Amino acid sequence: MVAYAGWSYDGFVVQDTVENTIEKHLFEALLKTMLIESRETSNYHRCGRTDKGVSAFRQVISIDLRSNQTSGLGIYIPDGHTVADQEFPIEEYNYANLLNRVLPQTIQILAWAPVPNEFSSRFDCKRRVYRYYFPSSNLNIEAMRQACNYLVGQHDFRNFCKVDMYNNKVSHCVRDLYAATITTPQNESRSRYDLCYLTIEASSFIWHQIRCIMTVLLLVGENKEKPDIIRDLLNIKTQSSKPHYPLAMDAPLVLHDCQFDDLDWKYDSYSVKRAMEKFCFKFLTIRKYSTAFHLFTVDEHHEALIPGNKSKNHIPLLKRHTGDSVEQKLKKSAKKAKLKL
């Protein structure tokens, strides 16, 4: 189980074009501590593929690590290796402590769990939970909650994502959302400085899905769109192409939890305490600067969440220019592939 502050990195996944990814730092630490021989032989899987700027509290990876044990759940002897004689029982490696000593302060291991050899953190995850944090500002929270109700269930989310052209199936945009709720502080009186968050749960998500949803929800909160705009955008019979609208900022988005069946997590209290101390220092630094918001007598604190120039006259989403439909994009992609051949 890994926690990280994503704003310091260029995304989770190793990429050819950038160096500063979370996976890169993880594998450097794994190799430095000699817990693996190589990435290629480590049976590695990731649960969530978070973008640049996105953080995680409970990201989960599955990987084969060196062990002190000779038997037990998930233990096996690789080809070409032998087992050392053990007169007395030996404790398992303290994986969290070993790795946290060499990882950056903003990437920390919180726990580990033994799993069967066929386990995959990607394919065995039952539910992924994301949260998007935003200021209460002058937003119409109740309207945003009404809009969230339309998200729950199985829908084609083509108008709430960036289509992955490497996945050449129209059904790729179909996802089943289990829950979508907005939480506000339990204060007697609401303040525009209150920190709220959208919690959204599903078995899996598509590229930029939550940040697209958040953009539309903020427009609903500003009373620029009605709550049923979500329903209209999910109706691909009448709205087969995505309207042009900006993507909500990455930094407030957090992979809050990855849920599995029957995992026996091993927590080391010292490692968790040290990890929390490192994160608290970073978050307190941010909190210090956020207090400056109280110096400004403006209501629209949320506007920075949607980058770009703000137009004085709002153009309704259903009246905006659209891109190609998913079907049109796939057709063009297939045509390009044939030309390359």
VOBA-1610 file (N, C-alpha, C; in pm, whole numbers, padded with zeros to 5 digits, always signed):
BEGIN
Met+00085-00119+00000Met+00000+00000+00000Met+00089+00124+00000Val+00068+00212-00096Val+00156+00327-00117Val+00075+00456-00107Ala+00132+00555-00038Ala+00075+00690-00034Ala+00174+00785-00099Tyr+00123+00882-00175Tyr+00213+00979-00237Tyr+00141+01110-00265Ala+00220+01217-00265Ala+00170+01351-00301Ala+00201+01373-00448Gly+00100+01363-00531Gly+00121+01361-00676Gly+00167+01491-00738Trp+00147+01604-00667Trp+00182+01732-00729Trp+00333+01747-00750Ser+00412+01660-00688Ser+00558+01667-00703Ser+00609+01583-00820Tyr+00519+01512-00889Tyr+00563+01412-00987Tyr+00487+01424-01120Asp+00544+01360-01222Asp+00486+01362-01356Asp+00397+01240-01381Gly+00319+01204-01281Gly+00229+01090-01294Gly+00284+00968-01224Phe+00202+00863-01217Phe+00244+00740-01149Phe+00327+00650-01239Val+00286+00635-01364Val+00342+00534-01453Val+00473+00581-01517Val+00569+00490-01525Val+00695+00517-01595Val+00666+00554-01740Gln+00733+00660-01788Gln+00714+00706-01926Gln+00849+00731-01992Asp+00851+00720-02124Asp+00975+00742-02198Asp+01015+00889-02200Thr+00916+00978-02193Thr+00943+01121-02215Thr+00973+01198-02087Val+00943+01140-01970Val+00968+01210-01843Val+01039+01117-01746Glu+01113+01175-01653Glu+01191+01097-01557Glu+01125+01088-01421Asn+01056+01195-01381Asn+01012+01208-01242Asn+00873+01146-01219Thr+00865+01013-01229Thr+00739+00944-01203Thr+00749+00864-01073Ile+00635+00834-01015Ile+00633+00761-00889Ile+00685+00619-00908Glu+00646+00553-01017Glu+00695+00418-01044Glu+00847+00415-01055Lys+00905+00515-01117Lys+01051+00520-01130Lys+01116+00520-00993His+01066+00604-00902His+01122+00610-00768His+01099+00480-00691Leu+00982+00418-00711Leu+00954+00290-00645Leu+01052+00182-00688Phe+01076+00171-00818Phe+01165+00066-00866Phe+01311+00095-00832Glu+01349+00220-00827Glu+01484+00253-00781Glu+01503+00207-00637Ala+01400+00228-00553Ala+01407+00185-00413Ala+01407+00033-00402Leu+01325-00035-00482Leu+01319-00181-00478Leu+01451-00244-00520Leu+01516-00186-00619Leu+01645-00237-00665Leu+01756-00203-00565Lys+01751-00085-00508Lys+01853-00042-00412Lys+01850-00129-00287Thr+01732-00168-00243Thr+01719-00254-00124Thr+01728-00402-00160Met+01748-00432-00288Met+01764-00569-00340Met+01644-00658-00307Leu+01525-00597-00306Leu+01404-00675-00285Leu+01355-00740-00414Ile+01402-00690-00529Ile+01375-00752-00658Ile+01504-00757-00738Glu+01508-00845-00838Glu+01623-00851-00928Glu+01605-00756-01046Ser+01481-00745-01095Ser+01451-00654-01205Ser+01300-00635-01212Arg+01258-00530-01278Arg+01114-00508-01296Arg+01053-00619-01380Glu+01127-00662-01482Glu+01074-00760-01577Glu+01042-00894-01509Thr+01115-00930-01404Thr+01093-01059-01339Thr+01013-01048-01209Ser+00956-00930-01184Ser+00894-00906-01053Ser+00743-00930-01049Asn+00681-00965-01162Asn+00536-00991-01165Asn+00458-00869-01114Tyr+00493-00753-01166Tyr+00440-00626-01114Tyr+00306-00589-01177His+00213-00543-01092His+00085-00487-01137His+00052-00366-01050Arg-00016-00268-01109Arg-00061-00150-01034Arg-00214-00148-01032Cys-00271-00092-00925Cys-00417-00084-00915Cys-00470+00039-00988Gly-00412+00156-00959Gly-00458+00281-01017Gly-00351+00347-01102Arg-00392+00403-01215Arg-00297+00470-01306Arg-00323+00620-01294Thr-00271+00682-01190Thr-00301+00823-01166Thr-00217+00915-01255Asp-00278+01025-01298Asp-00213+01121-01387Asp-00118+01213-01311Lys-00048+01294-01386Lys+00039+01396-01329Lys-00041+01485-01233Gly+00013+01508-01114Gly-00051+01597-01017Gly-00149+01529-00924Val-00192+01407-00957Val-00292+01337-00876Val-00223+01259-00765Ser-00277+01267-00643Ser-00218+01202-00527Ser-00291+01072-00495Ala-00238+00998-00395Ala-00303+00875-00349Ala-00278+00857-00201Phe-00381+00812-00131Phe-00368+00775+00010Phe-00348+00625+00025Arg-00409+00546-00066Arg-00401+00400-00055Arg-00391+00337-00195Gln-00289+00375-00269Gln-00259+00307-00395Gln-00206+00167-00360Val-00237+00069-00443Val-00193-00068-00417Val-00122-00123-00540Ile-00005-00181-00517Ile+00066-00252-00623Ile+00083-00397-00578Ser+00095-00489-00673Ser+00129-00628-00640Ser+00261-00660-00707Ile+00348-00730-00635Ile+00484-00754-00684Ile+00546-00869-00606Asp+00633-00946-00671Asp+00705-01054-00605Asp+00833-00997-00543Leu+00848-01010-00411Leu+00963-00957-00340Leu+01045-01069-00276Arg+01172-01040-00252Arg+01257-01131-00175Arg+01196-01151-00037Ser+01205-01273+00015Ser+01143-01304+00144Ser+01238-01380+00234Asn+01220-01366+00364Asn+01295-01444+00463Asn+01228-01578+00491Gln+01105-01594+00443Gln+01027-01714+00473Gln+01048-01821+00367Thr+01031-01947+00407Thr+01044-02058+00313Thr+00909-02124+00282Ser+00806-02084+00355Ser+00672-02138+00329Ser+00569-02035+00373Gly+00447-02053+00323Gly+00341-01959+00356Gly+00271-01909+00232Leu+00169-01828+00250Leu+00089-01776+00139Leu+00175-01696+00042Gly+00175-01738-00084Gly+00247-01665-00188Gly+00395-01695-00197Ile+00450-01773-00105Ile+00594-01803-00106Ile+00623-01909-00211Tyr+00725-01885-00294Tyr+00770-01985-00390Tyr+00920-01968-00412Ile+00983-02072-00460Ile+01127-02069-00486Ile+01148-02054-00636Pro+01204-01941-00681Pro+01225-01920-00825Pro+01324-02021-00882Asp+01312-02047-01010Asp+01406-02136-01078Asp+01548-02083-01062Gly+01641-02174-01033Gly+01781-02134-01019Gly+01818-02083-00882His+01723-02082-00788His+01751-02038-00651His+01737-02155-00554Thr+01808-02146-00443Thr+01799-02248-00339Thr+01758-02184-00208Val+01714-02267-00114Val+01669-02220+00017Val+01780-02242+00118Ala+01813-02137+00194Ala+01915-02150+00298Ala+01857-02225+00418Asp+01941-02305+00483Asp+01897-02377+00603Asp+01867-02278+00715Gln+01757-02301+00786Gln+01718-02212+00896Gln+01700-02294+01022Glu+01789-02269+01120Glu+01777-02339+01248Glu+01660-02288+01329Phe+01638-02155+01324Phe+01533-02092+01401Phe+01444-02011+01307Pro+01319-01988+01349Pro+01230-01903+01267Pro+01288-01763+01249Ile+01278-01711+01129Ile+01330-01577+01099Ile+01212-01486+01067Glu+01216-01365+01122Glu+01109-01269+01094Glu+01114-01225+00948Glu+00996-01194+00894Glu+00989-01143+00757Glu+01052-01003+00751Tyr+01100-00968+00634Tyr+01155-00833+00616Tyr+01050-00728+00651Asn+01095-00620+00710Asn+01007-00505+00734Asn+01008-00421+00606Tyr+00924-00460+00511Tyr+00928-00400+00378Tyr+00906-00249+00382Ala+00809-00205+00461Ala+00779-00061+00466Ala+00899+00018+00517Asn+00961-00029+00623Asn+01075+00042+00681Asn+01193+00044+00586Leu+01220-00070+00522Leu+01332-00077+00427Leu+01315+00023+00313Leu+01196+00026+00254Leu+01173+00110+00137Leu+01161+00257+00173Asn+01095+00287+00283Asn+01076+00428+00320Asn+01206+00500+00351Arg+01309+00424+00389Arg+01440+00484+00417Arg+01504+00542+00291Val+01469+00486+00175Val+01534+00530+00051Val+01437+00599-00045Leu+01308+00602-00011Leu+01210+00670-00096Leu+01205+00819-00065Pro+01160+00901-00161Pro+01138+01044-00132Pro+01034+01061-00021Gln+01038+01175+00047Gln+00946+01200+00157Gln+00800+01196+00114Thr+00774+01230-00011Thr+00635+01236-00057Thr+00588+01107-00126Ile+00667+00999-00112Ile+00624+00864-00152Ile+00657+00772-00036Gln+00556+00710+00025Gln+00580+00628+00143Gln+00496+00500+00139Ile+00556+00391+00186Ile+00487+00263+00197Ile+00418+00258+00333Leu+00288+00225+00334Leu+00211+00220+00458Leu+00193+00078+00510Ala+00183-00020+00421Ala+00156-00157+00464Ala+00184-00254+00350Trp+00189-00383+00384Trp+00201-00487+00282Trp+00113-00605+00323Ala+00084-00693+00228Ala+00000-00809+00256Ala+00046-00927+00171Pro+00055-01048+00231Pro+00085-01167+00151Pro-00037-01204+00066Val-00013-01247-00057Val-00123-01279-00148Val-00089-01405-00226Pro-00190-01471-00284Pro-00163-01587-00370Pro-00079-01547-00491Asn-00011-01643-00550Asn+00078-01613-00663Asn+00005-01555-00783Glu-00122-01591-00800Glu-00198-01544-00917Glu-00266-01409-00892Phe-00247-01350-00774Phe-00313-01224-00740Phe-00260-01109-00827Ser-00352-01020-00867Ser-00315-00900-00942Ser-00386-00780-00880Ser-00311-00679-00841Ser-00373-00560-00782Ser-00461-00487-00882Arg-00434-00506-01010Arg-00516-00442-01113Arg-00648-00516-01133Phe-00641-00646-01153Phe-00760-00721-01192Phe-00842-00773-01073Asp-00783-00780-00955Asp-00856-00829-00838Asp-00913-00718-00752Cys-00896-00594-00792Cys-00953-00482-00717Cys-01105-00479-00738Lys-01179-00475-00628Lys-01325-00475-00634Lys-01383-00335-00649Arg-01315-00237-00593Arg-01369-00101-00594Arg-01255-00001-00579Arg-01258+00102-00664Arg-01164+00212-00652Arg-01241+00337-00609Val-01186+00408-00512Val-01254+00524-00455Val-01166+00647-00474Tyr-01219+00747-00542Tyr-01148+00874-00561Tyr-01222+00985-00487Arg-01145+01085-00446Arg-01205+01206-00390Arg-01147+01329-00460Tyr-01233+01426-00485Tyr-01190+01553-00543Tyr-01228+01663-00445Tyr-01129+01736-00396Tyr-01150+01838-00293Tyr-01168+01976-00357Phe-01261+02055-00302Phe-01288+02188-00355Phe-01347+02276-00246Pro-01325+02409-00255Pro-01382+02500-00155Pro-01531+02518-00173Ser-01601+02537-00063Ser-01746+02558-00068Ser-01780+02681-00150Ser-01699+02788-00133Ser-01715+02910-00210Ser-01862+02955-00207Asn-01913+02999-00320Asn-02055+03036-00327Asn-02133+02935-00411Leu-02085+02811-00412Leu-02145+02707-00496Leu-02279+02658-00440Asn-02366+02619-00531Asn-02495+02560-00495Asn-02472+02409-00474Ile-02439+02373-00350Ile-02402+02235-00319Ile-02518+02139-00341Glu-02639+02181-00308Glu-02755+02093-00324Glu-02779+02059-00471Ala-02760+02157-00558Ala-02775+02130-00702Ala-02669+02032-00749Met-02547+02045-00697Met-02440+01953-00733Met-02473+01811-00685Arg-02533+01800-00568Arg-02573+01668-00517Arg-02682+01606-00604Gln-02774+01687-00649Gln-02879+01636-00739Gln-02816+01583-00868Ala-02719+01657-00919Ala-02651+01616-01042Ala-02577+01484-01023Cys-02520+01463-00905Cys-02446+01340-00877Cys-02534+01216-00888Asn-02661+01231-00856Asn-02753+01117-00862Asn-02761+01056-01002Tyr-02746+01139-01104Tyr-02754+01089-01242Tyr-02631+01005-01281Leu-02521+01021-01207Leu-02398+00950-01241Leu-02402+00803-01204Val-02478+00770-01101Val-02477+00634-01047Val-02543+00536-01144Gly-02478+00421-01161Gly-02529+00319-01253Gly-02434+00297-01370Gln-02474+00213-01462Gln-02392+00184-01580Gln-02427+00280-01693His-02326+00352-01740His-02347+00451-01845His-02229+00451-01942Asp-02251+00509-02058Asp-02143+00539-02152Asp-02093+00679-02119Phe-01969+00689-02069Phe-01914+00816-02021Phe-01827+00885-02126Arg-01856+00865-02253Arg-01775+00924-02360Arg-01769+01077-02352Asn-01873+01139-02297Asn-01876+01285-02286Asn-01814+01335-02156Phe-01756+01241-02080Phe-01689+01275-01954Phe-01550+01212-01948Cys-01479+01208-02059Cys-01346+01147-02057Cys-01267+01189-02180Lys-01140+01151-02179Lys-01057+01160-02299Lys-01050+01018-02355Val-01095+01000-02477Val-01104+00866-02535Val-00965+00810-02559Asp-00943+00686-02514Asp-00817+00616-02533Asp-00819+00550-02670Met-00743+00604-02764Met-00745+00552-02901Met-00670+00420-02914Tyr-00595+00381-02810Tyr-00527+00251-02814Tyr-00625+00138-02782Asn-00739+00174-02723Asn-00842+00075-02695Asn-00952+00092-02799Asn-00951+00009-02901Asn-01035+00032-03019Asn-01174-00031-03006Lys-01235-00016-02890Lys-01371-00064-02869Lys-01460+00050-02823Val-01578+00062-02883Val-01673+00165-02843Val-01715+00145-02698Ser-01723+00018-02655Ser-01768-00014-02519Ser-01666+00027-02413His-01548+00070-02456His-01444+00111-02360His-01493+00224-02269Cys-01584+00306-02316Cys-01631+00422-02238Cys-01742+00385-02139Val-01787+00262-02141Val-01895+00219-02051Val-01837+00182-01915Arg-01889+00243-01811Arg-01845+00215-01674Arg-01967+00210-01582Asp-01951+00136-01472Asp-02058+00123-01372Asp-02015+00196-01246Leu-02077+00309-01218Leu-02045+00387-01098Leu-02136+00345-00983Tyr-02073+00310-00871Tyr-02148+00260-00755Tyr-02201+00373-00668Ala-02127+00482-00661Ala-02168+00593-00573Ala-02101+00722-00618Ala-02172+00833-00598Ala-02118+00967-00624Ala-02184+01062-00525Thr-02107+01111-00429Thr-02163+01195-00323Thr-02074+01316-00298Ile-02133+01421-00245Ile-02057+01540-00205Ile-02071+01558-00055Thr-01958+01572+00011Thr-01953+01586+00157Thr-01907+01726+00193Thr-01975+01785+00290Thr-01938+01917+00341Thr-01909+01905+00490Pro-01831+01998+00548Pro-01803+01993+00692Pro-01932+02005+00773Gln-01932+01940+00888Gln-02051+01943+00975Gln-02048+02068+01063Asn-02047+02183+01000Asn-02047+02309+01074Asn-02190+02358+01094Glu-02211+02433+01201Glu-02344+02493+01222Glu-02373+02599+01116Ser-02271+02671+01079Ser-02287+02774+00974Ser-02186+02748+00863Arg-02232+02760+00740Arg-02145+02733+00627Arg-02057+02854+00598Ser-01931+02826+00563Ser-01836+02930+00525Ser-01787+02902+00383Arg-01758+03007+00309Arg-01708+02988+00173Arg-01568+02926+00174Tyr-01504+02922+00293Tyr-01370+02862+00305Tyr-01377+02713+00338Asp-01497+02660+00364Asp-01512+02518+00396Asp-01457+02432+00283Leu-01391+02323+00320Leu-01338+02230+00220Leu-01437+02115+00202Cys-01489+02101+00082Cys-01583+01995+00049Cys-01511+01892-00039Tyr-01575+01778-00059Tyr-01516+01683-00153Tyr-01622+01594-00218Leu-01595+01563-00344Leu-01673+01466-00420Leu-01610+01330-00399Thr-01688+01232-00357Thr-01642+01093-00349Thr-01711+01014-00459Ile-01632+00944-00537Ile-01687+00870-00650Ile-01626+00730-00651Glu-01711+00627-00663Glu-01668+00489-00648Glu-01711+00405-00769Ala-01618+00321-00815Ala-01647+00232-00928Ala-01544+00120-00929Ser-01569+00018-01009Ser-01469-00089-01022Ser-01350-00040-01103Ser-01374+00052-01197Ser-01266+00109-01278Ser-01311+00241-01338Phe-01213+00320-01381Phe-01241+00450-01440Phe-01168+00463-01573Ile-01207+00565-01650Ile-01140+00592-01777Ile-01066+00726-01768Trp-00988+00751-01871Trp-00894+00864-01873Trp-00966+00997-01849His-00924+01068-01745His-00974+01202-01712His-01123+01203-01674Gln-01180+01089-01645Gln-01324+01081-01620Gln-01368+01168-01502Ile-01299+01158-01390Ile-01343+01231-01270Ile-01322+01381-01286Arg-01214+01420-01348Arg-01188+01564-01366Arg-01287+01626-01465Cys-01330+01549-01565Cys-01436+01598-01656Cys-01567+01612-01580Ile-01601+01511-01502Ile-01723+01516-01421Ile-01720+01637-01329Met-01605+01663-01268Met-01594+01774-01173Met-01615+01908-01242Thr-01565+01923-01363Thr-01588+02048-01438Thr-01737+02074-01455Val-01810+01972-01495Val-01955+01988-01517Val-02027+02013-01385Leu-01987+01945-01279Leu-02049+01967-01148Leu-02026+02110-01098Leu-01909+02164-01125Leu-01881+02303-01084Leu-01970+02401-01161Leu-01994+02372-01288Leu-02086+02457-01366Leu-02227+02450-01309Val-02266+02332-01261Val-02396+02318-01195Val-02396+02397-01065Gly-02287+02388-00990Gly-02276+02462-00864Gly-02280+02613-00883Glu-02235+02659-00999Glu-02239+02802-01030Glu-02376+02843-01086Asn-02467+02748-01096Asn-02601+02771-01154Asn-02594+02809-01302Lys-02484+02771-01367Lys-02472+02794-01511Lys-02533+02679-01591Glu-02541+02563-01527Glu-02606+02447-01587Glu-02701+02388-01483Lys-02807+02323-01530Lys-02900+02257-01439Lys-02848+02117-01404Pro-02890+02061-01291Pro-02842+01928-01252Pro-02863+01822-01359Asp-02971+01832-01437Asp-02998+01727-01536Asp-02907+01735-01659Ile-02811+01828-01660Ile-02712+01829-01767Ile-02631+01699-01766Ile-02611+01642-01647Ile-02541+01513-01638Ile-02620+01406-01713Arg-02750+01401-01689Arg-02836+01304-01758Arg-02830+01324-01909Asp-02833+01449-01953Asp-02833+01478-02097Asp-02701+01436-02162Leu-02589+01458-02093Leu-02459+01422-02149Leu-02437+01271-02149Leu-02506+01201-02061Leu-02496+01055-02058Leu-02585+00988-02163Asn-02675+01065-02223Asn-02764+01012-02327Asn-02693+01022-02462Ile-02624+00916-02502Ile-02542+00923-02623Ile-02626+00915-02750Lys-02754+00885-02736Lys-02843+00887-02854Lys-02868+01030-02900Thr-02879+01121-02805Thr-02902+01262-02840Thr-02774+01344-02834Gln-02671+01294-02764Gln-02545+01367-02750Gln-02431+01267-02769Ser-02402+01235-02894Ser-02302+01131-02924Ser-02159+01182-02921Ser-02141+01315-02920Ser-02007+01374-02921Ser-01988+01467-02802Lys-01868+01469-02750Lys-01838+01549-02631Lys-01827+01697-02664Pro-01900+01783-02592Pro-01884+01928-02611Pro-01745+01972-02563His-01697+02081-02615His-01568+02133-02571His-01583+02202-02436Tyr-01509+02156-02337Tyr-01503+02223-02207Tyr-01369+02187-02141Pro-01318+02274-02055Pro-01186+02251-01995Pro-01189+02140-01889Leu-01071+02094-01856Leu-01053+01987-01758Leu-01023+02047-01621Ala-01090+01998-01517Ala-01065+02048-01382Ala-00921+02018-01340Met-00868+02101-01254Met-00729+02091-01208Met-00699+01952-01151Asp-00573+01908-01166Asp-00534+01774-01122Asp-00506+01763-00972Ala-00446+01864-00910Ala-00396+01853-00773Ala-00501+01816-00668Pro-00628+01862-00677Pro-00725+01825-00573Pro-00777+01681-00581Leu-00737+01607-00684Leu-00787+01470-00701Leu-00697+01371-00628Val-00758+01279-00553Val-00685+01181-00473Val-00745+01042-00492Leu-00658+00944-00517Leu-00701+00804-00512Leu-00712+00769-00364His-00833+00769-00313His-00855+00759-00169His-00844+00616-00117Asp-00888+00519-00197Asp-00886+00381-00148Asp-00896+00284-00265Cys-00834+00167-00248Cys-00848+00054-00340Cys-00892-00065-00256Gln-01006-00122-00287Gln-01065-00224-00200Gln-01055-00363-00261Phe-01016-00459-00175Phe-00998-00599-00215Phe-01067-00690-00114Asp-01088-00813-00154Asp-01145-00913-00063Asp-01033-00982+00015Asp-01048-00990+00146Asp-00967-01079+00232Asp-00816-01055+00224Leu-00773-00931+00229Leu-00630-00902+00239Leu-00593-00877+00385Asp-00487-00943+00430Asp-00439-00928+00568Asp-00324-00828+00570Trp-00358-00701+00581Trp-00256-00596+00574Trp-00165-00599+00697Lys-00034-00589+00673Lys+00066-00586+00780Lys+00115-00441+00794Tyr+00075-00378+00902Tyr+00117-00241+00929Tyr+00232-00241+01030Asp+00331-00159+01005Asp+00437-00136+01102Asp+00414+00002+01162Ser+00387+00008+01292Ser+00347+00135+01355Ser+00453+00243+01339Tyr+00580+00204+01348Tyr+00687+00304+01334Tyr+00688+00361+01193Ser+00676+00273+01092Ser+00679+00319+00953Ser+00561+00409+00921Val+00442+00371+00972Val+00324+00453+00948Val+00339+00590+01014Lys+00390+00590+01138Lys+00408+00716+01210Lys+00506+00807+01137Arg+00619+00750+01093Arg+00720+00830+01021Arg+00664+00881+00889Ala+00588+00797+00819Ala+00529+00839+00691Ala+00432+00954+00713Met+00349+00944+00816Met+00253+01050+00845Met+00322+01180+00884Glu+00433+01169+00956Glu+00509+01289+00994Glu+00561+01361+00870Lys+00611+01283+00775Lys+00664+01343+00652Lys+00553+01412+00573Phe+00437+01346+00563Phe+00326+01405+00490Phe+00269+01526+00563Cys+00260+01518+00695Cys+00205+01629+00772Cys+00286+01756+00752Phe+00417+01742+00744Phe+00502+01859+00723Phe+00467+01927+00591Lys+00449+01846+00486Lys+00414+01902+00355Lys+00277+01968+00357Phe+00180+01899+00417Phe+00043+01951+00418Phe+00030+02075+00506Leu+00105+02081+00615Leu+00100+02200+00701Leu+00159+02321+00629Thr+00261+02296+00547Thr+00319+02405+00469Thr+00215+02463+00373Ile+00139+02375+00309Ile+00033+02419+00218Ile-00077+02490+00295Arg-00112+02433+00411Arg-00218+02491+00493Arg-00181+02633+00536Lys-00054+02655+00562Lys-00007+02787+00604Lys-00040+02892+00498Tyr-00014+02857+00372Tyr-00041+02952+00265Tyr-00191+02964+00235Ser-00266+02855+00261Ser-00409+02860+00231Ser-00484+02954+00324Thr-00427+02984+00441Thr-00494+03077+00533Thr-00504+03217+00473Ala-00424+03244+00373Ala-00428+03376+00308Ala-00560+03399+00236Phe-00635+03290+00206Phe-00765+03306+00140Phe-00857+03397+00221His-00845+03394+00352His-00934+03472+00438His-00910+03622+00424Leu-00800+03658+00361Leu-00769+03800+00344Leu-00844+03862+00227Phe-00900+03775+00142Phe-00963+03825+00020Phe-01115+03814+00031Thr-01183+03922+00003Thr-01329+03924+00014Thr-01392+03892-00121Val-01363+03770-00169Val-01423+03723-00294Val-01496+03593-00264Asp-01596+03564-00344Asp-01675+03444-00322Asp-01633+03327-00410Glu-01572+03356-00524Glu-01547+03253-00624Glu-01411+03186-00604His-01388+03127-00486His-01260+03063-00460His-01240+02938-00544His-01347+02883-00597His-01339+02759-00673His-01293+02779-00817Glu-01293+02902-00865Glu-01271+02926-01008Glu-01133+02881-01055Ala-01036+02880-00965Ala-00901+02837-01003Ala-00896+02689-01038Leu-00999+02613-01001Leu-01001+02470-01028Leu-01021+02438-01175Ile-01073+02534-01251Ile-01091+02515-01395Ile-01000+02614-01468Pro-00887+02567-01520Pro-00791+02656-01586Pro-00849+02719-01712Gly-00781+02824-01758Gly-00821+02889-01882Gly-00890+03021-01857Asn-00911+03093-01965Asn-00978+03223-01956Asn-01127+03204-01928Lys-01179+03284-01838Lys-01320+03276-01802Lys-01402+03371-01890Ser-01497+03315-01962Ser-01583+03398-02048Ser-01692+03463-01964Lys-01721+03587-01993Lys-01827+03657-01920Lys-01964+03597-01950Asn-01982+03553-02073Asn-02110+03495-02114Asn-02096+03343-02127His-02164+03272-02041His-02157+03125-02043His-02234+03069-02162Ile-02167+02980-02237Ile-02233+02909-02346Ile-02276+02773-02292Pro-02405+02742-02293Pro-02452+02612-02242Pro-02378+02496-02309Leu-02349+02393-02232Leu-02271+02281-02283Leu-02334+02217-02407Leu-02465+02205-02407Leu-02532+02139-02519Leu-02535+02224-02646Lys-02494+02351-02635Lys-02490+02439-02752Lys-02347+02464-02799Arg-02251+02399-02737Arg-02111+02420-02774Arg-02071+02330-02890His-01959+02369-02953His-01901+02284-03057His-01856+02153-02994Thr-01861+02047-03071Thr-01821+01916-03022Thr-01706+01861-03106Gly-01638+01762-03050Gly-01539+01689-03127Gly-01605+01575-03202Asp-01524+01490-03263Asp-01578+01372-03331Asp-01637+01276-03228Ser-01734+01198-03271Ser-01788+01094-03184Ser-01684+00982-03168Val-01704+00894-03073Val-01612+00782-03052Val-01604+00698-03179Glu-01718+00674-03241Glu-01722+00593-03364Glu-01640+00659-03475Gln-01652+00791-03488Gln-01576+00864-03590Gln-01426+00858-03562Lys-01389+00873-03435Lys-01248+00868-03397Lys-01187+00731-03426Leu-01261+00625-03394Leu-01212+00490-03419Leu-01199+00463-03568Lys-01292+00515-03646Lys-01287+00497-03791Lys-01164+00566-03850Lys-01137+00689-03804Lys-01019+00763-03851Lys-00890+00693-03808Ser-00890+00641-03685Ser-00772+00571-03634Ser-00743+00446-03715Ala-00848+00371-03749Ala-00832+00249-03829Ala-00780+00282-03969Lys-00828+00393-04025Lys-00785+00436-04158Lys-00637+00473-04157Lys-00592+00542-04052Lys-00451+00579-04040Lys-00364+00454-04027Ala-00413+00356-03951Ala-00338+00232-03933Ala-00319+00158-04065Lys-00422+00159-04150Lys-00413+00093-04281Lys-00313+00165-04371Leu-00312+00299-04364Leu-00220+00377-04446Leu-00075+00350-04408Lys-00049+00328-04280Lys+00087+00298-04234Lys+00135+00164-04286Leu+00039+00070-04301Leu+00075-00061-04355Leu+00111-00051-04503
//
